[in-house]
Amino acid sequence: MGESKPEPKPDKKRVTLRDVAEEAGVSLKTASNVINHSGRMTDSTREKVQEVIDRLGYRVNVSARNLNRGKTGFITLAVPTLTAPYLSELANRVIDAARGYGYSVYVTTYAEGSVQGAQSLLRNFNTTVSDGMILSISEVENLEAADLDVDYPLVCVGARSTHGKADHVTPDDIQEARLAAEYLFDHGATRLAVVGSRTEPEHIDSVREAVEGNAELRLRGVLEACAARGAAFDSRLVMSTGQDWTIGSGARITQQLIDSGIPFDGIVAFNDQLALGALFTLAANGISVPEQMQVIGFDNIEEAAYFQPPLTTMDSCLDWIAPTAVSRILDRIDGIRTLEPSCITTQSHVIARATTRA
């Protein structure tokens, strides 16, 4: 006959701040100051209270503390979709960054380009359940200044204009694309094709003054790199993908470029999924990479390093974007930022792998 299992002990009573104060022989105020790393006291008193906190296993009641401060302890991240690897990784990194500040994140998607899109989301935002919003603006949203002129903390990410109404955290897409094209030139490419444009070839010149939009800014960067190097740019090597930046789209557009018969030896693909599609088509046509064709993508998604051949790409800067956006929105929530909204940028760099020459 086996040994009988001991009866489970009843749940221990939750340790309160008063319990800590009484055990340490200090006032509630002093115990609170130790918890919040504030107030003036001797080191010995602070150490004594901290020892009691650790020994009793006291945990801060975050919900109650936020309620007392008039805050929910939540921020909202709104993205057009979680299907795209870049946006799902953005969500993960925002959650991690917010957790470091004791905040939780509501992640929501919106129906881009519809009546239920970002405009509706901004207008109907509920400040009783979330203290502020980080908004990833879709490429198909046409938000006006009035849409972004809200009475709650708002930080935007992405390549669309915020019209000076909200903080804007974004890499420099023009610099990023210019660097990508220059990298191909530096490693022997002479004629570039673009996969990911949303501009028809006959309207390419209009992009030279573009000020927003991932596709437009990146195409502008490629054009500037070609001009700086004195390299001819054939607009027929820019075939529009529309809003479809998937692997399948990259494969189809690359086949169309090959079928055109126009010579090219380098591909700038505006995201890694498009680049992976391009690599598939190049392999299917017996075109060797990087010997005959060099390819560079954007965003450094996880698959890029494990594809064959591993993809050269531009860093997504998500390790900068997410913590910067979270820090900025929390500063706004805490009332630290009283300056006018600003655009905060950083520069990307090339992550060299096997689809470009050494």
N, C-alpha and C positions, 0 to 999 in steps of 0.2 A: 504494500500500500504506500503510495507516494506521500511525500510531505505536503501538508496543507499549506496553501499560500497565505501569507499574512493579509489581514483585512486592509484595504487601502485606507490611508490616512485621509481625514477630511481636508479639503482645500484650506490652505493657510489664509488667514485674514490678510487682505491687501495692506501693505505697509503705507502709512500716510506720512505727509511732511511733518505733522504734529508728533508722530512716533519718533521720527528722526531727531526733532528738536528736543524732545524730552529725554531721549537716550543720551544725546550729546550734552545736555545741560545748557542749551542756548535758546534764544528766542526764535519764534517762527520766522521773523524777518532775517535773522542771521542764517538760518538753515536755507531759506529761499535764496539768499545772496550767494551761498555756496553753489547751489544748484544752477543758478543763472550766471555764474562766474562774474559777479558784480559786487559792489559794496566794499567798504573798508574794514579790515579785521587783521589780526595777527596771523602769521603763517601757521602757528601752532593751532589756533582755533579752526582755521580752514582745513588743516590736515585732520583734526579730531572729528569734525563733522563729516568729512569725506570718508573717513574710516567707518563711521556708523552707517553712512549711505551704502557703502560696499558690503558691510557685514549683514545688514538687514535686507539687502536686495531691493532697496527703494527704486522705483521707476517713475519717471515723470508722467503724469496723465496729460498726454499731448492734447487731447480733445478739450479738456477743461482749460488748459492754458491758452489754447487758441481762442476759445470762447471768451475768456476774460480779456483777451487782447483785441477782440472784435474781428478775428480772422478765422478762416476755416481750416487752414493748414493744407489746402489743396491749390494747385494751379492746373490749368487746362492746356493741353497740347492739341491743337486742331490741325489735321493734315487731310489732303484730298483723298488719300488711299494709304493702306498699309501693305498693299501688294508689291509696290516698288521696293527693292532691297534698300535703296538709299533712305527712304522715309521710315521703313521699319527700324533701321539702325538708328536713325535720328530719334525715334521714340524711345528706344532702349537707353540711349545715352542721356536723354533729357531726364528720364526716370532715375537713372543712377546719379546724375548731378543733383537733382532735387532732393534725393534721399540724404545726401550729405548735409543738407541744411535742415533736415527734419521735416521736409515737405513731401507730400504724395502728389501723384499726377493722374488726372483724368485724361485719357487719350480718346479723342473722338475723330471721326471722319465726316466729311461733308460732301454733298453731291456737287462736284465742281461744274461750274457753268450753268447751273439751273437755279430756279427760284429758291431751292433749299440749299444753296451754296454758301460761300463765305459771307456774303452780304447778310443773309438771314441769320447766320450764326452770330455775327457781330452784333446785330440789332437785338437778338433775343438772349444774349448771354446773361446767365443767372449768377449774380454776385453773392447770393446767399449760400451757394454751394462751392464756389471757387473764388479765389482772391484775384486772379488775373489770367490772361491768356497769352500763350505763345502760338502764333498763327503762321503756319507754312502756307504761303499764298500760291495757289495753283497757277500754272501758266495760262489757263483759259479764263481765269477770273479777271473781270474788268472793274476793279474797285476804285471808286472816286475818293477824293480827300474827305468828303462828308461821311463816307462809310467807315473810315478809320478814325474819325474824330469822336472817340468814345470817352465815357467818364469812369473808366476802370483801367488798371494797368494793362498795357498791350505791348508786346514785342513781336516783330515780324521777322521771319527768316525766308530765304529764297531770293530770287532775282527780280521780283516785281517791285515797282516803286511804292513807297509808303507816303508820298506827297508831303513829307515833313511832319506827318501827324502821329507817327509812332516810331519808336526805336527800331532800327533795321540792322540785323546781324547777318552778314553775308560775305563769302569770299569774293575776291575781285575776278569775276568771270572773264573779263576781257584779258587781263594779265594771264590768267590760267590758260586760256586757249592760245594766246600768243606764245606762251612758253611751250605748250604742247607742240605747236607747229614748228617752232624754232628747233625743238629737240629732234624732230624728224629730219629737218634740213641739216642739222649738225651731224647726223649719223648717216648721211648719204642720200636722202630722198630729194627728188628734184621737182616732181609734180604731185600736188596733193589733191585728194578727193575728200569730200565731207559727207559723213553719214549722220543724219540727225537734224538737218536743217528744216525749219518750218516756213522757209521763204522760197517762193518759186524762183527759178533761175533768172527770169526777166526782171525781178525786183531786187536783185542782190545789192545794187548800189544803195538802196534805201537803208541797208543795214549798217553802212559805214558810220552813221550817226546814232545808232541804237543806244538807248540808255536803260533799257530793262528787258527782261526775258532771258532765260538760260540760253535758248537756241540762238536768239539774235545777238546777244553779247558774245557768245562763243564764236559765232561766225564772224563777227566784227574782229575779234582777236586773231582769227586765222588770216583774214584779209590784211590786217595790219602787219602780221609777220611776213606774209608774202611780199608786201610792198617794201618793207624794211630790207628784205634780202634781195630785192630785184627779181623775184621769181614770178613767172607768169602764172596767173590764176584763171583757169577756164571755168566759167560759170556752169558749163554743161556737166561738170563733175560735182555739182551740188544738186542732189535730187531730194525733194521734200518728202519727209516721213509723216508730215502732219503731227498729230499729238502722240503717235505710236512710237514709243522708244523701247520696244521689246526686242528680244533676241530674234524673233521671226521677222520683224521689220528690218533689222540690221542685215539679216540674210538676204531678204528680197531686194533691198536697195543696192547691196553690193553686187548681186547678180545683174541688176540693171546697169550698173556702172561698167561691169565687165563686158556685157553685151553691147554697150555703146561703141566699143572699139576705140575709144579715146584713151590714149596712154596715160597711166599714172602709176606711181610707185610708193605712195604713202597714203594712209587713211587716217583722218582725224574723226573718230566716232564720239559723239557728244555725251554718251554714257557707256558704262561697261557692258550693259546688256546688248546694246547696238554693236559694240566691238566684238563680243562673243559670237553674235550672228554673222558678222563680217568674216571672222576667222573660219567659221563653219563653211561658208560659201567659197572662200579662198581654197580651203582644203579639197572641197568637192570638185573644184576646177583645176586641181593640180598645181596651184600657184604656191610656191614655197615661201614661208615666213620665217625669218625676216630677209632671206636672201633676195627674193624678187619683190616682196611687198612688206613694208613696215606698217604697223598698226599701233595706235595709242588711243586709250579710252579715258573716261573721267569717272571718279567716285571711289575707286578702289574697293569694290564690293568683295565679299569673302571669296566668291567663285573665281575672281580674277587671278588669284595666286595659284589656283589648282587646275585651271584649264590647260590644255596642251595645244600650243605652247603657252606658258604663263604670260599673262597680259601686262604689258607696260601701260601705266595709267597715271592720271593726276590724282593726288591725294584729295580726299573729300573734305578735309578740314573739320570733320564732325567732332573730333576730339577737342576742337576749339569752339565750334559753333554752339554745341549743346551747353557746355558750362558757361559760356559767355551769355547766351540767351537766358539761362536760368538765373545767373547772378544779376543780370540787368533787371529781370522782372521782379526779383525779390527786393532789389533796391527800390524799385518803384512802389512795391507793396508797402515797404517799410517807410516810405516817404523820404528816402535818402536822396534820390535823384529829383532835383527841382529844376534842372536845366531843360532847355528845349530838347525834343527828340532828336536823335542823331543817327547817322549811318556808321556802323562799326564794321570795318573790313579787315581781312587778312589776306596773305598771299599763299598760294598753293605751291607744290613742288612735284617734280616727276618721280614716280616710283618705277625705276627701270627693271624690266624683266626680259623675257625672251622674244617678244614680238618686235623688238627694235634691235639694231645692231650694236655691238659693244663699241 
